[in-house]
Amino acid sequence: MSCRFRAALGDFTSGFNIPPSLLISIHYIDQKGINMASLIKLSLAMIFASGTLLGQTDMPTLIKFAWLTDTHVGGSTGAKDLSIVVNDINQNDSLSFVIISGDITELDVGQNLHIAKSILDSLKYPYYIIPGNHDTKWSSSGSGLFEQLWGADRFNKEIGEFRFIGHHQGPLLRMGAGYIDPDDIAWIDSILKSMPDPRQKVFMVMHYPLNPAIDNWHALRDVLRPYNIQAVLHGHGHANRATSYEGIPGVMSRSTLRRGQQPTGYSLVDLHPDHANFTERIPLTDSTHFWYSLPIGDKNSQDSLSLPYPDYSENDTSGVEIVWQYKTGSLITSAPTVDDDQAYISTVGGELMALDIESGHMNWSWQADGAIHSTPAVSGRRIVVGSVDSTISCISSKNGELLWQVKTSAPVLSSALIEGRHVFIGNGDGQFQALLLKNGKTKWTFNEGSGYIETKPVLANGKVMYGAWDGSFYALNTRNGKLEWKWNSGRRGLLYSPAACWPVTAGEKVYIVAPDRVMTAINISNGQTIWRKSGHRVRESIGISEDGLSIFARTMQDSVISVKTAGNTFELDWTRHIGFGYDIAPNAINEKDGYIFFATDNGSVFCLERSSGDVVWRHRISDGLVNTLAVIDKEHVICTAADGKVSLLKFQF
C-alpha cells in the first residue's frame, strides 16, 4: 500500500479493527490507481459493510461489566466521585457485575472503609473487590477491617467461559514495593491446577502491574506461565493504558477520581468471543470513549522472558554462610527477637513460634486469632505480642503456653517495649497502655492520641516516647501515663508522620527520621526541637551505636550516614555510598562489636564497619523486604523476610 494512501486512510480509520484480508483488497485497489477520494469512500464502505468497525462487530457480546479502581474514599472528592459512578452504573441495565481493583480508600483509618462499603453496597449488581496499597500500607486495622467488611481480600469467580482471579499485593504496613503473600500465590496455583479445563480463559485482577513494582512479581508470573491468561487488569497508575508483562497483556484503568481537567469516570468492558473492548465512561456528560481492544483466545506466553529476575550473584563473593533457613509459609512483616537459645518469630498468618538458634528447628508454636505485625518482646520467660484481633498476649517462652491476654479497643499493630515489670504498647485507635508484665493488668491508659500506632516505643528519663500516624511524636510519663509533651514538625499531611521509625535516644535527646526526609533531635525533657537536618534524604531507618556516641541513618538512595550525638548541632561523622539502590522501607539499624547491620527491601543484608562505613559484606537472602535484623553477635545474624523465610547468617571474621 502506498505511503500517501496509508496516511490518508489512517486519518479516517484510526481505532478501526481492519482484517488482514480487507487490507490486502484495499492495497490491490490502490495499486490500480483509483482516485484517492473514491478509494477512501470505497474502503470505508467496505469496512462498515463487513461489520468490522471496532466495537460494532456482529459477534454477540458475551459479558459486559464495569471496572472501578483507585476510588480513594477519604480523599478530597473520593466519596463523591464514587457515588456518581455507582449511580451511573445503576442506570445501566446491560451489565453483569462490577470489579473494583484496589485503593478503595486514601487511608484505612476512621470510617473510610465503612463509607466506601456503604456506597458500593448500593450497587444493583454483584461486585468483586480487592484492596490496594493505600488500604494495606496506611491501615489502622492492619488490613483486618477489609476482610471483616467484605469477607475476604481476594476472589475467584467463574463467569461464563471466563475466570476472574483477584488478589492484593500489599505492602502490608510497610513502605516499599508491593509484595504478594506466599499464601496467595499458593492459593492461585491451586485454583489454576484444579480447573476442569486447563485452557480456560483467565483474567487476573490486581492493583499493581505484574512487573518489578512488586518485589516477587516473578513468583506469580511463573505460576501463571502455563495457563491461558487473557490479561492482567490493574489500577495504581490512574490512567488508561495497554501494555504487556512478559507476554501476558496488561490493561490499566483510570481512577474514578476527578483530577485537573479529568472528570469523574470509570471503565466499561465488553467481552466478545474474540476480543474485549475497553471504553471510558464519563457519567456527568453522559459520554463514552472507546480506547482499546484486547484480542481474546488461546494464549501462550511460556517463552516470553524480558524483565530481570532477582540477581543473587553478590552472594558468590560475600563469604556469608546460611547456617539454616526455616520456611514459615506466611508473609512476615515483623523483626525476629532472640534470647540465649531461641529466636521468636511472628507472622501475618497469626503464628508465634520459637526456633532453636543452633539448629533452626521449631520448638513450639502458638496461634493468634488474627495477623501479627508486632515484633515479639521478650523478658525472662515471657513474650508479649499484639495482634490484629485487638489483643495483647503474653506467652511462655518455655513451651508456648498462653499466660494472659488483654482485649483492647482496636487492632494492635505496634511492638511492645518491656521495661522491668511493665509492658508499654499502643494500638490502632491511638491508645497507649502500660500493663503489668506479670498478669496483664492495666497500670494506666493514655487515650488522647488521634493517630494509629505501629512503631516500637523507646524509654528514657522517665518518659516513654513514640510516633503516631497523626503527624505527632508523644512523650508520656512512665509512672502515670500523663502527656509530658507532644511534638510536631509543623508540616501538614499525615503521610509525613514520624510513625514508622523506631526512635532512639542518647543523653537528653531522642532522634527520629520520617517521610519528610528530615532527621530530628528533640529534647527529652521538654519536647523542644534541638536541631533538624534535611538534605541527606533520610526516611524511616535509624539506629544508634552501642556506646551511644553515634546515630546511623539509611538514606532513600544508596547511602548510610553516621552522625555524632554530642553537642546541640548536626555533626556528620561520615557518609558512605553503599549501592543498595532506591529504598524507602523502614528498617532499624543495629551496631554490634564495632559493626553495623541493616537490611533492604530488595532482600539484601549488609554489614559495615562502624568507624568508617565501609562495606564488610553483603548477602541477598530474599526477593523482597528483609525486616529489622536480630544481631546475635558480629558473626551471627537472624533475619526474617517478607517471603516467610527465617535465616541464620554467619560470617567468619
FILO-721263 format. One record per residue (C-alpha): residue in one letter; x, y, z. Coordinates in steps of 0.2 Angstrom, whole numbers, plus 5000, padded with zeros to 4 digits. Layout:
N
REC_residu_x_y_z
REC_a_X_Y_Z
...
END
This chain:
653
REC_residu_x_y_z
REC_m_5000_5000_5000
REC_s_5007_5017_4995
REC_c_5013_5028_5010
REC_r_5002_5043_5005
REC_f_4987_5031_5004
REC_r_4991_5023_5021
REC_a_4992_5040_5029
REC_a_4976_5046_5022
REC_l_4967_5030_5026
REC_g_4974_5031_5044
REC_d_4966_5048_5047
REC_f_4949_5041_5043
REC_t_4951_5024_5051
REC_s_4960_5026_5067
REC_g_4953_5015_5080
REC_f_4946_5003_5067
REC_n_4950_4984_5068
REC_i_4953_4980_5049
REC_p_4955_4962_5045
REC_p_4971_4957_5035
REC_s_4960_4951_5020
REC_l_4952_4968_5019
REC_l_4969_4977_5019
REC_i_4975_4966_5005
REC_s_4960_4971_4995
REC_i_4962_4989_4998
REC_h_4981_4988_4994
REC_y_4976_4979_4977
REC_i_4964_4993_4973
REC_d_4977_5006_4977
REC_q_4989_4998_4965
REC_k_4976_5000_4951
REC_g_4977_5019_4953
REC_i_4959_5023_4958
REC_n_4956_5041_4963
REC_m_4961_5043_4982
REC_a_4945_5051_4987
REC_s_4935_5037_4979
REC_l_4946_5024_4986
REC_i_4944_5030_5004
REC_k_4925_5031_5002
REC_l_4925_5013_4994
REC_s_4937_5007_5008
REC_l_4926_5014_5022
REC_a_4910_5007_5014
REC_m_4919_4990_5014
REC_i_4924_4992_5032
REC_f_4906_4996_5038
REC_a_4898_4983_5027
REC_s_4910_4970_5034
REC_g_4904_4974_5051
REC_t_4922_4977_5057
REC_l_4920_4994_5064
REC_l_4928_4992_5081
REC_g_4915_4990_5095
REC_q_4902_4987_5082
REC_t_4906_4969_5077
REC_d_4891_4957_5073
REC_m_4898_4945_5085
REC_p_4887_4945_5101
REC_t_4893_4952_5117
REC_l_4895_4938_5130
REC_i_4898_4948_5146
REC_k_4898_4967_5150
REC_f_4905_4973_5166
REC_a_4910_4989_5175
REC_w_4928_4991_5181
REC_l_4932_5004_5195
REC_t_4949_5007_5203
REC_d_4958_5019_5214
REC_t_4942_5026_5222
REC_h_4952_5034_5237
REC_v_4937_5037_5248
REC_g_4943_5048_5262
REC_g_4952_5059_5249
REC_s_4945_5076_5244
REC_t_4932_5070_5232
REC_g_4934_5051_5233
REC_a_4917_5048_5241
REC_k_4908_5060_5230
REC_d_4916_5053_5214
REC_l_4912_5035_5219
REC_s_4894_5040_5222
REC_i_4892_5047_5205
REC_v_4900_5032_5197
REC_v_4889_5020_5207
REC_n_4873_5030_5202
REC_d_4878_5029_5184
REC_i_4881_5010_5184
REC_n_4864_5008_5192
REC_q_4856_5017_5177
REC_n_4864_5004_5165
REC_d_4854_4988_5163
REC_s_4866_4979_5152
REC_l_4880_4975_5165
REC_s_4883_4958_5173
REC_f_4894_4963_5188
REC_v_4907_4976_5194
REC_i_4926_4974_5198
REC_i_4935_4986_5210
REC_s_4954_4984_5209
REC_g_4961_4992_5224
REC_d_4965_5008_5233
REC_i_4947_5009_5239
REC_t_4952_5022_5252
REC_e_4965_5036_5254
REC_l_4970_5028_5271
REC_d_4962_5014_5280
REC_v_4958_5025_5295
REC_g_4942_5031_5304
REC_q_4927_5027_5294
REC_n_4934_5027_5276
REC_l_4932_5009_5273
REC_h_4914_5009_5280
REC_i_4909_5024_5269
REC_a_4916_5015_5254
REC_k_4907_4999_5258
REC_s_4891_5009_5261
REC_i_4892_5017_5243
REC_l_4897_5001_5235
REC_d_4883_4991_5243
REC_s_4871_5002_5234
REC_l_4876_4994_5218
REC_k_4862_4984_5210
REC_y_4875_4972_5203
REC_p_4886_4960_5212
REC_y_4904_4966_5214
REC_y_4921_4959_5217
REC_i_4934_4969_5226
REC_i_4952_4969_5232
REC_p_4962_4981_5242
REC_g_4977_4992_5236
REC_n_4992_4998_5244
REC_h_4983_5013_5251
REC_d_4972_5001_5260
REC_t_4986_4990_5266
REC_k_5001_5001_5270
REC_w_4992_5015_5279
REC_s_4980_5004_5289
REC_s_4974_5006_5307
REC_s_4967_4989_5306
REC_g_4982_4980_5299
REC_s_4971_4976_5284
REC_g_4960_4966_5295
REC_l_4945_4978_5293
REC_f_4944_4975_5274
REC_e_4942_4956_5277
REC_q_4929_4959_5290
REC_l_4919_4970_5279
REC_w_4920_4960_5263
REC_g_4923_4943_5269
REC_a_4940_4941_5260
REC_d_4953_4952_5252
REC_r_4954_4940_5236
REC_f_4941_4932_5225
REC_n_4939_4918_5212
REC_k_4924_4920_5201
REC_e_4919_4909_5186
REC_i_4908_4919_5174
REC_g_4903_4911_5158
REC_e_4918_4904_5149
REC_f_4930_4916_5159
REC_r_4938_4915_5176
REC_f_4942_4931_5186
REC_i_4955_4929_5200
REC_g_4958_4944_5211
REC_h_4971_4947_5225
REC_h_4981_4961_5233
REC_q_4999_4964_5233
REC_g_5001_4974_5249
REC_p_5013_4980_5255
REC_l_5006_4977_5272
REC_l_5010_4991_5284
REC_r_5027_4993_5276
REC_m_5033_5006_5264
REC_g_5042_5000_5248
REC_a_5037_4989_5233
REC_g_5022_4978_5233
REC_y_5024_4960_5239
REC_i_5012_4945_5236
REC_d_5009_4935_5251
REC_p_5016_4917_5248
REC_d_4999_4910_5254
REC_d_4990_4920_5240
REC_i_5002_4913_5227
REC_a_4999_4895_5233
REC_w_4980_4899_5233
REC_i_4981_4905_5215
REC_d_4992_4890_5210
REC_s_4979_4878_5217
REC_i_4965_4886_5208
REC_l_4973_4885_5191
REC_k_4979_4867_5194
REC_s_4961_4862_5199
REC_m_4952_4870_5184
REC_p_4942_4857_5174
REC_d_4948_4865_5158
REC_p_4967_4869_5160
REC_r_4965_4881_5145
REC_q_4950_4891_5152
REC_k_4952_4910_5149
REC_v_4958_4918_5164
REC_f_4959_4937_5169
REC_m_4970_4941_5184
REC_v_4963_4956_5194
REC_m_4977_4965_5203
REC_h_4981_4983_5210
REC_y_4999_4984_5205
REC_p_5005_4979_5187
REC_l_5014_4962_5186
REC_n_5032_4969_5185
REC_p_5045_4974_5197
REC_a_5033_4986_5206
REC_i_5030_4970_5215
REC_d_5046_4963_5223
REC_n_5041_4945_5220
REC_w_5031_4948_5204
REC_h_5041_4934_5195
REC_a_5034_4921_5208
REC_l_5017_4924_5202
REC_r_5022_4925_5184
REC_d_5030_4908_5185
REC_v_5014_4901_5192
REC_l_5004_4909_5178
REC_r_5016_4904_5164
REC_p_5007_4888_5158
REC_y_4990_4894_5158
REC_n_4978_4904_5146
REC_i_4979_4921_5154
REC_q_4970_4934_5144
REC_a_4976_4949_5153
REC_v_4981_4957_5170
REC_l_4968_4970_5174
REC_h_4975_4983_5186
REC_g_4975_5000_5193
REC_h_4988_5010_5203
REC_g_4993_5022_5189
REC_h_4977_5031_5187
REC_a_4977_5031_5168
REC_n_4970_5021_5154
REC_r_4985_5011_5147
REC_a_4988_4994_5137
REC_t_5004_4985_5140
REC_s_5012_4968_5142
REC_y_5020_4958_5156
REC_e_5031_4945_5148
REC_g_5019_4941_5135
REC_i_5003_4942_5146
REC_p_4993_4958_5141
REC_g_4991_4971_5154
REC_v_4977_4984_5155
REC_m_4977_4998_5167
REC_s_4961_5008_5170
REC_r_4960_5026_5176
REC_s_4955_5031_5193
REC_t_4937_5036_5197
REC_l_4943_5052_5204
REC_r_4942_5069_5195
REC_r_4959_5077_5193
REC_g_4963_5093_5184
REC_q_4953_5093_5168
REC_q_4949_5074_5170
REC_p_4931_5072_5176
REC_t_4924_5058_5186
REC_g_4924_5042_5176
REC_y_4927_5023_5175
REC_s_4929_5009_5163
REC_l_4916_4998_5154
REC_v_4922_4981_5147
REC_d_4913_4971_5133
REC_l_4919_4953_5132
REC_h_4916_4946_5114
REC_p_4921_4929_5108
REC_d_4937_4935_5101
REC_h_4940_4952_5109
REC_a_4937_4963_5123
REC_n_4933_4982_5121
REC_f_4938_4994_5134
REC_t_4928_5010_5135
REC_e_4930_5025_5147
REC_r_4913_5031_5154
REC_i_4910_5049_5159
REC_p_4894_5050_5169
REC_l_4892_5069_5171
REC_t_4892_5071_5152
REC_d_4884_5055_5148
REC_s_4898_5051_5136
REC_t_4909_5036_5132
REC_h_4926_5035_5124
REC_f_4932_5018_5117
REC_w_4951_5017_5119
REC_y_4957_4999_5117
REC_s_4953_4982_5110
REC_l_4961_4966_5118
REC_p_4961_4950_5107
REC_i_4953_4935_5116
REC_g_4958_4917_5113
REC_d_4971_4904_5116
REC_k_4986_4912_5123
REC_n_5004_4905_5127
REC_s_5017_4916_5134
REC_q_5029_4902_5141
REC_d_5044_4908_5132
REC_s_5042_4927_5135
REC_l_5056_4932_5146
REC_s_5061_4951_5146
REC_l_5060_4958_5164
REC_p_5075_4955_5175
REC_y_5073_4941_5188
REC_p_5082_4944_5206
REC_d_5100_4943_5205
REC_y_5109_4934_5218
REC_s_5127_4935_5211
REC_e_5133_4946_5225
REC_n_5132_4930_5236
REC_d_5146_4922_5226
REC_t_5159_4933_5235
REC_s_5150_4938_5251
REC_g_5159_4925_5262
REC_v_5142_4923_5271
REC_e_5135_4906_5276
REC_i_5117_4902_5278
REC_v_5118_4891_5293
REC_w_5099_4886_5292
REC_q_5083_4893_5285
REC_y_5066_4890_5291
REC_k_5051_4892_5279
REC_t_5035_4898_5289
REC_g_5024_4898_5273
REC_s_5017_4915_5278
REC_l_5021_4933_5275
REC_i_5032_4941_5289
REC_t_5032_4960_5292
REC_s_5040_4959_5310
REC_a_5058_4958_5316
REC_p_5064_4942_5325
REC_t_5068_4943_5343
REC_v_5081_4932_5352
REC_d_5086_4927_5369
REC_d_5100_4915_5374
REC_d_5094_4900_5364
REC_q_5078_4904_5355
REC_a_5073_4915_5341
REC_y_5055_4921_5342
REC_i_5046_4924_5325
REC_s_5028_4931_5322
REC_t_5019_4930_5305
REC_v_5004_4938_5296
REC_g_4997_4921_5297
REC_g_4995_4924_5316
REC_e_5008_4912_5322
REC_l_5021_4915_5335
REC_m_5035_4902_5335
REC_a_5051_4898_5344
REC_l_5065_4892_5334
REC_d_5081_4884_5341
REC_i_5095_4896_5337
REC_e_5108_4882_5334
REC_s_5098_4871_5323
REC_g_5083_4881_5316
REC_h_5071_4868_5322
REC_m_5054_4874_5329
REC_n_5052_4871_5347
REC_w_5034_4877_5349
REC_s_5021_4887_5340
REC_w_5006_4897_5347
REC_q_4992_4903_5336
REC_a_4983_4920_5337
REC_d_4966_4924_5331
REC_g_4972_4937_5319
REC_a_4988_4943_5310
REC_i_5003_4948_5320
REC_h_5013_4963_5313
REC_s_5020_4966_5331
REC_t_5039_4961_5334
REC_p_5039_4950_5349
REC_a_5046_4957_5365
REC_v_5054_4945_5377
REC_s_5059_4947_5395
REC_g_5065_4932_5405
REC_r_5052_4918_5402
REC_r_5038_4930_5395
REC_i_5035_4935_5377
REC_v_5022_4949_5373
REC_v_5015_4952_5356
REC_g_5000_4962_5349
REC_s_4988_4955_5336
REC_v_4975_4962_5323
REC_d_4962_4953_5333
REC_s_4964_4968_5346
REC_t_4973_4958_5359
REC_i_4989_4959_5368
REC_s_4995_4942_5373
REC_c_5009_4935_5385
REC_i_5016_4918_5380
REC_s_5028_4907_5389
REC_s_5045_4906_5381
REC_k_5047_4889_5388
REC_n_5033_4880_5380
REC_g_5021_4892_5370
REC_e_5008_4892_5384
REC_l_4996_4907_5384
REC_l_4999_4916_5401
REC_w_4987_4930_5399
REC_q_4978_4940_5386
REC_v_4971_4958_5386
REC_k_4957_4964_5374
REC_t_4960_4982_5368
REC_s_4949_4994_5359
REC_a_4957_4991_5342
REC_p_4969_4981_5332
REC_v_4987_4980_5340
REC_l_5000_4984_5326
REC_s_5014_4991_5337
REC_s_5028_4981_5345
REC_a_5029_4981_5364
REC_l_5043_4988_5375
REC_i_5046_4978_5391
REC_e_5055_4988_5404
REC_g_5056_4980_5421
REC_r_5039_4974_5427
REC_h_5030_4984_5414
REC_v_5024_4982_5396
REC_f_5022_4998_5385
REC_i_5012_4996_5369
REC_g_5000_5006_5358
REC_n_4985_5001_5346
REC_g_4976_5006_5331
REC_d_4965_5019_5340
REC_g_4980_5029_5345
REC_q_4978_5022_5363
REC_f_4994_5018_5373
REC_q_4995_5007_5388
REC_a_5006_5002_5402
REC_l_5002_4984_5408
REC_l_5009_4973_5422
REC_l_5021_4960_5414
REC_k_5016_4948_5427
REC_n_4997_4947_5424
REC_g_4992_4960_5410
REC_k_4983_4971_5422
REC_t_4982_4989_5416
REC_k_4993_5002_5426
REC_w_4987_5016_5415
REC_t_4980_5020_5398
REC_f_4983_5036_5388
REC_n_4968_5040_5376
REC_e_4972_5057_5370
REC_g_4981_5051_5354
REC_s_4972_5053_5337
REC_g_4983_5043_5325
REC_y_4986_5024_5325
REC_i_5002_5017_5332
REC_e_5013_5005_5323
REC_t_5031_5008_5330
REC_k_5041_5001_5344
REC_p_5042_5014_5358
REC_v_5058_5020_5367
REC_l_5060_5024_5385
REC_a_5072_5037_5393
REC_n_5072_5049_5408
REC_g_5056_5043_5415
REC_k_5047_5045_5398
REC_v_5040_5033_5385
REC_m_5041_5040_5368
REC_y_5033_5035_5351
REC_g_5027_5042_5335
REC_a_5009_5040_5328
REC_w_5000_5042_5311
REC_d_4993_5059_5316
REC_g_5009_5069_5312
REC_s_5014_5069_5331
REC_f_5028_5062_5342
REC_y_5022_5059_5360
REC_a_5031_5058_5377
REC_l_5021_5051_5391
REC_n_5026_5049_5410
REC_t_5030_5031_5413
REC_r_5023_5032_5431
REC_n_5005_5038_5427
REC_g_5004_5040_5408
REC_k_5001_5058_5408
REC_l_5006_5068_5392
REC_e_5023_5077_5395
REC_w_5024_5084_5378
REC_k_5019_5082_5360
REC_w_5030_5086_5346
REC_n_5025_5090_5328
REC_s_5036_5095_5313
REC_g_5024_5108_5308
REC_r_5022_5100_5290
REC_r_5004_5096_5286
REC_g_4999_5079_5280
REC_l_4998_5063_5289
REC_l_5009_5054_5277
REC_y_5024_5064_5284
REC_s_5021_5057_5301
REC_p_5036_5050_5311
REC_a_5026_5035_5314
REC_a_5036_5020_5306
REC_c_5053_5023_5313
REC_w_5059_5015_5329
REC_p_5066_5031_5339
REC_v_5082_5030_5348
REC_t_5089_5041_5362
REC_a_5106_5047_5368
REC_g_5108_5058_5384
REC_e_5094_5071_5383
REC_k_5090_5069_5365
REC_v_5078_5057_5356
REC_y_5081_5055_5337
REC_i_5068_5052_5324
REC_v_5068_5051_5305
REC_a_5052_5052_5295
REC_p_5045_5053_5277
REC_d_5048_5072_5276
REC_r_5066_5066_5273
REC_v_5072_5076_5289
REC_m_5082_5069_5304
REC_t_5077_5077_5320
REC_a_5084_5078_5338
REC_i_5071_5083_5351
REC_n_5075_5087_5369
REC_i_5068_5073_5380
REC_s_5064_5085_5395
REC_n_5053_5097_5386
REC_g_5050_5092_5368
REC_q_5058_5106_5360
REC_t_5067_5104_5344
REC_i_5086_5104_5346
REC_w_5090_5103_5328
REC_r_5083_5097_5311
REC_k_5093_5092_5296
REC_s_5087_5089_5278
REC_g_5097_5086_5263
REC_h_5103_5068_5266
REC_r_5085_5061_5261
REC_v_5084_5050_5276
REC_r_5067_5041_5278
REC_e_5062_5030_5292
REC_s_5078_5019_5295
REC_i_5088_5024_5310
REC_g_5099_5016_5324
REC_i_5112_5020_5337
REC_s_5129_5014_5342
REC_e_5131_5003_5357
REC_d_5141_5017_5366
REC_g_5128_5030_5362
REC_l_5140_5041_5353
REC_s_5134_5039_5335
REC_i_5117_5039_5326
REC_f_5116_5029_5310
REC_a_5103_5033_5296
REC_r_5099_5025_5279
REC_t_5095_5037_5265
REC_m_5082_5034_5252
REC_q_5096_5032_5238
REC_d_5111_5020_5241
REC_s_5119_5029_5256
REC_v_5121_5027_5275
REC_i_5126_5041_5286
REC_s_5134_5042_5304
REC_v_5130_5057_5315
REC_k_5138_5062_5332
REC_t_5126_5063_5347
REC_a_5137_5075_5356
REC_g_5133_5094_5356
REC_n_5117_5103_5350
REC_t_5120_5104_5332
REC_f_5120_5091_5317
REC_e_5138_5085_5315
REC_l_5142_5072_5302
REC_d_5154_5058_5306
REC_w_5154_5050_5288
REC_t_5143_5046_5274
REC_r_5145_5031_5263
REC_h_5138_5026_5246
REC_i_5133_5008_5248
REC_g_5125_5004_5232
REC_f_5108_4996_5238
REC_g_5098_5007_5226
REC_y_5082_5016_5230
REC_d_5074_5010_5246
REC_i_5061_5018_5257
REC_a_5056_5003_5268
REC_p_5058_5006_5287
REC_n_5072_4996_5294
REC_a_5081_4999_5311
REC_i_5100_4999_5311
REC_n_5110_4989_5324
REC_e_5128_4990_5329
REC_k_5137_4976_5337
REC_d_5155_4974_5342
REC_g_5161_4988_5330
REC_y_5150_4983_5315
REC_i_5134_4990_5308
REC_f_5120_4979_5302
REC_f_5104_4983_5292
REC_a_5094_4975_5278
REC_t_5085_4982_5262
REC_d_5068_4980_5253
REC_n_5077_4970_5239
REC_g_5082_4956_5250
REC_s_5100_4960_5254
REC_v_5108_4961_5272
REC_f_5123_4972_5274
REC_c_5137_4973_5287
REC_l_5148_4989_5288
REC_e_5162_4995_5298
REC_r_5156_5006_5312
REC_s_5171_5018_5311
REC_s_5171_5021_5293
REC_g_5155_5014_5285
REC_d_5165_5003_5273
REC_v_5156_4988_5267
REC_v_5162_4972_5276
REC_w_5149_4960_5267
REC_r_5133_4960_5258
REC_h_5122_4944_5255
REC_r_5105_4943_5247
REC_i_5093_4931_5255
REC_s_5076_4935_5248
REC_d_5067_4943_5233
REC_g_5058_4956_5244
REC_l_5059_4966_5260
REC_v_5070_4960_5274
REC_n_5064_4966_5291
REC_t_5074_4973_5305
REC_l_5088_4961_5310
REC_a_5092_4952_5326
REC_v_5110_4953_5328
REC_i_5117_4939_5340
REC_d_5135_4944_5339
REC_k_5146_4951_5325
REC_e_5147_4934_5316
REC_h_5128_4929_5318
REC_v_5113_4937_5312
REC_i_5095_4931_5311
REC_c_5084_4938_5298
REC_t_5065_4937_5293
REC_a_5059_4942_5276
REC_a_5043_4945_5268
REC_d_5044_4929_5259
REC_g_5041_4920_5275
REC_k_5059_4913_5277
REC_v_5069_4914_5293
REC_s_5088_4913_5291
REC_l_5103_4912_5302
REC_l_5118_4920_5293
REC_k_5136_4918_5298
REC_f_5152_4927_5293
REC_q_5169_4922_5300
REC_f_5180_4937_5303
END
